[in-house]
Amino acid sequence: MFYQSDVVECSAGVEELAKAIEKKAEKMLNKGYNLVTVSMVGTDKAILVFKI
């Protein structure tokens, strides 16, 4: 099992950050990765962990 992490940043607000997370998750799903967990870092960053 392989894991990959990615940081998503958005300073436009929590709603925009949620949209950015969804967009990244869909992009990675198309590459064969599944989202395992998301950790929020404040209100402008999130760490996403994917597995293949």
N, C-alpha and C positions, 0 to 999 in steps of 0.2 A: 504494500500500500504506500502510495506517495502522497505527500501533503504539500500544498503551496499556500503561502499567506500573501495578502495584499492589503495595502493601506488605502482607504478612500478618504479624501478630504473635500470638504465643502463648507465654505464660510458664509453661505447664503441663508443658513437656517436649518433646523432639524428636518423639515419637510423635504427640502432639496437634498439633504444628505440621504434620506430614505430613498429618494428616487435614484440617486447615484449608486447606492448599494444594490438596488434592484437591477439597474442597468449592468453593473459589473457581474452580478450573479448570473444574469441571462447570458452575457458574453462568455463567461467561463463554462456554463452549462453546454453551450454550443461547441465548446472545445473538449467536452467529456468530463468536466470536473463538477462535483456536487458540493454545494455549500454545507459545511459542517457546523460552523459557529461564527458568531459576530460579537465582537467586543467593542463597546463604545468608549472612546477616549474623549471626554468632554462632550461638547455639543457640535464639534466641527470635524471630528475624525472617527473612523471606525476601522477595526482590523478584521478582515475576513479570512477565514481558513477554509480551504477547499481540499477535497481528496479526489483521487482518480482511481 
